[in-house]
């Protein structure tokens, strides 16, 4: 075993979960690389010091350049706002340092293309933090599909719907402005990544995007970004699909859900019940056909490391720990780990196509 110095840029919600994951991953998965919380960066010296003390970092800074350049910081986690991702990643790659970047990869397709190019030119390990697809249930769904358990995929329906902005009287936040922070920039990337992982590349789409609440307390006339979006699509394998996204879906707390229909069965999943997967097999006796609920347990991917009891379940933080394990494994072996920056760029390409489709009112080929 050897230690590896971790620097995290951003100490808020996602900065905390990554710090906890790096602290726990060695014990959970018995990794050969053991993270050392070396430095945390926040927007002010006071907040950086507060995060350092709370999370157990050795040092703190309000200058991300200092963190990236520090020789004791050997790998970097970018958990700061989307518009900062590109410049941080490019500097890190110029120093050949591994980078785990939160989604979306860049604030625009242009940013994402540049970041993927910089990652590949450097040869450094790079990974995007799409955590929801790493639940044991969704990993098992991918395995079922790879084995052809439901035959050829004919239809994919996916959604990422929440209600944190459902109240029209809720004051504006940083999420209220700029295309990178709207629903298509914030929620859509997760489900687009899931669709590609489960059903394959998206080849064409037709999208509709809307801002439902055009004014909120504190907006002061500034244009608000998108609240909801949807698109029909075709996948490279010929399957049809529909993806929808909303931050104003009243009653929906973590509506990351998908339904996959095949020629010999179907799969359903809902993140609000993340420890269950629903499977239908057309080969079952007619009197017994129906969706069966599979509770995740030690027989499913990455479950046993957390718990020995079937049905006891894993949670949100565990997804981040699994991602940390994958990142460390990539660093140790020098091999790419899915999803790389190139896969993150492909998600950005779909989002850009959706905006283009909405603007023109027609289908867009990717």
N, C-alpha and C positions, 0 to 999 in steps of 0.2 A: 504494500500500500504506500501511496505517497499523497501529500496534500497538494491542492491546487488553489491558488488565490483567486477569489471571485470578486468582481466589482459589479455592483448593480446601480444603474442610473435610473433614478426614480424611486422614492421611498414610500409612496402612497399605497393604494389598494393592491396593485399588482406587484409593486416592489416588495411589499410585506410577504405576499404568498410565495414569491420566488426566494426570498431570504429564508422563510420557514422550510421550503422545499430543499434548499441547499444544505440547511442544517440537519435535515432528517434523512436525506437520500442514502447516505453511507450506511446508516443503521438499518434502514428498511430493505435495501437491496444488496448490502454488503459489497459496495462498489470498491474497485481497486483504487480509483481516484477519490480522495476525501476532500470535499470542498472546505475551504477556509474563508470565512467572511472577511475579506480584506478591506474593502472600502465601499461606502455608499455615497451617492451624490443626490442632492436635492437642490431646490431653487434658492435657498438661503443657507447661510452657515448655521443658523439656529435650528432650522428644520432638519438639516443634515445631521447635526449632532443629536437631535432628539431621536432620529431613526437609528443612528449608530448605537446609542445606549439601549434602545428598546429591542433591537434585533440581534445585537451582539457582534457588530462589525468592529474591526480594529481601529479604523480611521474613517473620517467623514470629510466631505468637501462640497462646495457649491459650484465647482468648476469641473464640468464633465471631461474637459481636455486633460486636466490633471489626473483624473481617474484612468482614462484610457492610456495615457503615456506612462503611468507608474509601472515599474518593472515587477513589482510584487503582485500586480493584478494580471493574472495569466489568462483569464477568460472573462467575458463581459456579457451581462444581461441588460438589454435595453428595455426598460419598462416606463419610458417617458412618453409624452404626447407624440402622435403620429408625425407631425411636421418636423420633429427633431431626429427621427430615425436615420435618415440618409446620411447626414453629415457625421453623426457618431459612428455609424457602421463603416463609412469610408475611411475614417481615421484609424479605426481598429484594424481594418483589413490591411491598411498600409503598414501596420506593425505586425502583421501575420497573426493576430490574436483571434481565437474562436469567438463567435458571437451567437447568442440566442436572443432573437428579437421578438417582442410581442407583436401580435397582429393588430392592424393590417401591416404588411411589410413596409410600405411607404405611404406618404400622404397622397400620392398620385401614381398613375402607371409609369410616368417618367421617372419618378423616384425609385420605384420598384425595379424597373429595368436596370437603372444605374447601380442599384445595390446588388442585384444578382450578378451583374458583370464584375463588380468589384470583388465580390465573394469568390467567384470562380477564378479571377485573375490572381488572387492572393494564394489560393490553395488552402485557405484556412477553413476549419469546420464552421458551418453556418446552419442555423435551424430557426424556424418560425414557430412561435408558441401557440399552435392550435391545440388547446388542451382537451376540448370536449370529445374529440374523436378518439381519445386515449382511454376512455372508460372501458373496463373489462367487457361490458355488454357490447359496445360498438366495435371493439377489437374482435369480439367473437362473431359479430355480424359480418365483418370483413372476411373472416375465415370461412364462414358458411358460404358466402358468395364466391370466394376463390375456389371452393370445392364444388361449386355448381349445385348446391343443395336446393335452390329454388329455380333451377333451369336458367334460361336466357332472360335477362332483365328486359321488361317491356315498358315499365313505368316507374318513375321516381317522383315522389312528392316530398318536399322538405320545407320547413319553416324555422325561423328564429324570431320568436315573438315574445315581448316583455311589456310591462305596463308602467315602467318607471317615469314616463312622461305622459301618462294618460290623463292626468289632471290639467285642464287648460289654464288653471290659475297658478300652477307651479312656476316659480321664478326661473329665469334663464340660468343656464350653467355653461361651462365651456363646451358641452356637447351640442349646444343650440346653434352654433355658428360654424360655417365652413363646410364644404362637401366632405372632407375627410372625417368629420365628427358626426355626420348625420347617420341615419339608420343604414344607408348603403355602405358607409365607411366603417361603422362601428359593429353592427350586428350581422350584416350580410356575409362578411368574409368567413365566419365560422361555418355557416350552412353551405356556402359555395364550396369550401374546402371539403366538407363532409360528402357533398354530392359527387365531387370528383373522385374522392377516395373510395366511395361505395359503387358508383355507377360508371365512372370513367370520365374522360375529357368531354367538355361541353363544346359543341361545334357551331351552334347558332342559337339566337335568342331574340325574343321580342318583349320589351319591358315597359312598365308604367310606374312612375315614381311620383309621390305627392307630399306636399307640406300641408298638413291638416290644420294645425294651429299656427297661423301666420303672425301672431303677436302674443307675447307673454309679458308678465311683470318684469321690468328691467330691460326689455328689448330696446326701448328708446328708438324705435324705427329701423333698427338693423334687420336685414333680411334673415329669416330663419331657414335652417336647412331642413332636409327631408325627414318626415315622420314614418312613412310607410313606402314599401316598394314591392314589386312582384315581377316575375317574368316566366313566360313559357319558354321551353328550350328543347333542343335535340342533343342527344349524346352521340359520341363517335360510334357506339355500338348499335345505333339505330333507335334506342329507347327514347320515349318522350318524357318530358318532365315539367314540373311546375314548382317554383321556389317563391316563398313570400317572407317578408320581413316587416316587423313593426315594433316601435317602442311605445305605442299607445294602445296596445292590445289589452284592454281592461280585463283584469282577472288572471292574465297570463304572467307568471313570475319567471320561469325559465323554459320557455317554449321552444327549445331546440329539439325538434321532432322530425322523424322521417318515416316514410312508408315506401317499401320497395316491392313491386309486383313482378313476378317471374312466370315463366311458362309452366313451372311445376310447384309453385308455392309463393309465399310472401313473407316479409319481415316488417315488423313495426317497432318503433322505439320512441320514447319521450323522456327527455332529460329530467323532467319533474319526478320521474320514477326511474332514476338512472341505474338502478340495480336489477332491472328486469328487461328482458327482450321477449317479444312475441313472435312466434314462428308458426306458420301454416304450411303443411305439406299436403299437396293434392294426392299423394300416394297413400295416405291414411285410409282405412276403411270408411266407406261413406257415412256410416252411422256415427263415426268418431271425428269427422272432419271439423276443424275449427281452430282458431288461434290458441296455442298453448303458451302459457306464461313460464318462461325460463328464468328462475332466480339465479343471479350470478353467485359463484362460490369458488373454492380452490381449484376447480377444474377449468376455470376460465382465465384468459390471459391477465397476468400481473395482479391477480386477486390475492393469492396465497401470501405474498410478501406483506400484506397488510392485516390479514385476518384468516384464521383457520376455520371459521364457521360459515357454512353456506347460508346465504340469505341475510347475513349480518350487515353486509353492504360496505361500499367505499363511498367517499365523498369528493367534494370539489378540490380540496387541498391535495388529495391523493392523485388526482389527474396531473397536477403540477409537479408532484414528486416523480411520477412516471416519466414526465417530460425531462426532468433534471437527470434522471438515470440515462435516458437516451442520449442527451447532450454529452454527458460525461463519457459514455461508451464511445461516442463518435470521436471525442478528443483522444481517448486512450488508443483507439485502433486506427485513427486517421481516416476512417471511412465515412462517407456521407450518411446522414440519418434523415429519414422522411419526417416532416416536410422541410426541404432545404429552401434557401432563398428563391431558387428557380420555381419551386412549387408555389411559394408565396406570391411570386410575380404572376403566375398563371391565374391565381385568384384575383389579383389586381386587374388583369386583362379582362376577366369576365365582368367585373364591376364597371370598368371603363366602357365596355360594350353595352352594358345595361343603360348607362347614362346616354350614350350615343343613340341607342334605340329609342329611348324616351324622347330625346330631342327631335328625332326624325319621324317618329311614329311608325317605324317599320322594323323588319327583321334585320339583324346584323350577323354576318358570318365572322367567326373568330379565326 
